[in-house]
Amino acid sequence: MPVEIPVDLQPELVPLAWLIGTWEGHGAVVYTDAEERRVFQRAEFSIEGDQPYLLYTCRTWFDEADPTPGALLGVETGIWQLARPRGDHDTGPGLMPPSADTPYTTAAAVEELRTERDDFDIEVALAYPHGLMEHYAGRIAGPRVDLVSDGGVKTPNALDYRASSRMYGLVEGRLMWVWEMAANGHDPASHVSADLQRTSPSVLD
């Protein structure tokens, strides 16, 4: 069944539209020989005016099955957007305003960014409160996102963190996602998995 996209949605957000909203649910956090911990997550993908990106925040708490229920475990914030060449029509560097009109004013123009694989390249920038900023590159193909990071930028006091990958997918209306990472001297291994349900209206409703 085709998905109907709102006519007023910023064209560059069309491939990302299924993510927009608030998602909540349960999951698990584990790494190598560490004990698995049950968690509750709230992920928010929101539109910022007419900007061609999504603002993202995900908070994770220990859930009611954990010995420390309700304690905040972590927060990650960032930007999700299609990967494309930057030009005079974009803001930056810094707060330099655009000096030209964007060429991506229609869905047809954005379709020009579709790859030979029949998907879109995507970039995600994330920041964490423990001395790490991470850049993911990947692809979005319908209701699935695959991302890979080379470890990002770390402060001198950050712990060892060398690489990671993530997969997000829409399955029967639920957001499923998994995260693998290579850290603390270990090879890539499963770290997080979660099953989230939309709790706010979708822009597609």
N, C-alpha and C positions, 0 to 999 in steps of 0.2 A: 504494500500500500504506500503510495507516494507521500512524503512529508510536505505539508504546506508551510512555507516560510512567510512570516509577516512581511508585508510590503515595506514597512518602515525600518526594518532591521538593517544595520550597517552592512553593506555587501560583503566586506571581508570577514564578517562574523557568521555568514551563512554556513560554511562547513563546520563551525564550532557550535551551532545553535542548540544542538541536542544536549550540550553540557550545561547551558545556562540555568541557574536556579540554585536552590539549597538542597543538599543531600545529607541524610543522616542514617547511621546504621552501626553495625558491630563488625569487629574483625579481630585479628590476632597480630601480635608483634613478637618476633623471635629472631635470633641470629646465631648461627653455628650451634654451640653447645649451651647457649643461654636458655633459661626457662621461658616457655611460651607464656605470654601475658594477654589476657582478653581486654579489648579496648572498645570504646565508643567514639565515633568520629562524626564531625560536622564539616562538610566541604561546601564552599560557596563560590560559584562562578557568576560574576555580575558584570553588567554593562556599565561603562563610564561615559555617559553622554553619547556623542557621535564618534568616539574613538574606535580605531580598528583592532582593539584587543579586549580580552577579558581580564578583569581583576580576579585573583584567586586567593582564597584563604582556607586552610584546613587546620582544624583543632582536633587534638586527640586526648581523650581522658581514659583512665582506667575505668572499666565498667563495673557493674554491681557484683560480678562474679570474682573480682580481684580482691586481694587483701586490703588494698587501698582504694576503694571505690570512689570515683568522683575527682580524684587528684589529676590535675592537668599534666599530661606527659609531654606534649610538644605542640608547636605552632609552626606552620610554614605559610609564607605569603609570596605572591608573585604575579607574573604576567604571562598569559597564553596568547599567542598570535600566529598568523600564517607567516612563514619564512619567505621573504621576497627582497629584492634589491631596494635599498633606501634611496630617496631622492629629495629634490627641493620641496616636494609636497608633504614631506614628513617633518615633524618637530625634531629639533636637535641639530648638532650635539647640545647637551645641556638643555636650556630652555629657549633656544633659538626657534622663533616661530617659522612655520612653513612660508615659502615664498612663491608657491605655485599651487594650482588646484590638483587634487588627487585624480589619477586616471581610473581609480577603482570605484566608480560611482554606480555600477550596475553589476548584477550577477554574471552577466556575459563577460564583463571585463575581468572579474575574479576567476572565471573559468579558464582564462588564459594562463593562470598559475597552476592549473592541474598538470601533473606530471605524466610521463609515458606509462607509469605504473597505475594510472587512473586513481591517484590520490593527491593530497596536498602536503607539501613540506611544512613543518610546524616547528616553532621554537618556543621554549618555556624557560623563563628565568625565575628561580626560587631563592628565597633567603630564609635562613634558620637562625634561631637565637643562640647558637653554640659555635659561632665563628666560621660559618660556611655559607657561601653563595654559589649556587649551582646553575649551570646552563645546560639544558637538554635540547637535543636536536632529534627530530623524528618525523613521523608521518601520521596523517589522519585520513582514514579511508572509511567513509560512512560513519557508523557508530563505533569505531575502534580507533584508539590512539596508541602508538608504540613510540617510546622515547628512550634515548640513550645519552648518558652523561660521561664526561671524562674526569669527573671529580671536582670540577669547579675551582673556585678561588677560596683559599683558607687563610684565616688570620694566623699569626705565629703561635697562638695558644690553642688552636683547634686540634682535635684528635685526628688520627689517621683515617682518611677517607679517600679512596682512589678511583672509584667508578661505580656507576649504578645504571639500572634500567627500570622502566615502568611500562605497564600496559593497563589501559583503561578501556572498558567495553560496556555498551548498553545491552543488557540481556533481559528481555521481557520487562522492560521499563525500569530496571534496576541498574545502578552504576556499580560494576564490579571492577576492582583494581588490585594490582599486585606490584610489589617493589622488591627488586633484588639489589644488593649492594656488595661492594668489595671494600672492607674496612678492617682496621685493627690487625693488619697483616694477613687477613684471610682472602681466599678467592671468592668470586661472586656467589652469593647464597641468598635464599629467601629471607626477607626481612619483614614485610607487611603484606597482609591480604585483608580486604574488606568488602562487604556487601552493603551498599547504601541505597536507600529509597528516597525518592524526591519528596520533599516536604513543603515546597513552595510551588506556585504555578509555573509551568513552563511557558516560554515565549511561543511554543508551538501549539499550546492549547487553544 
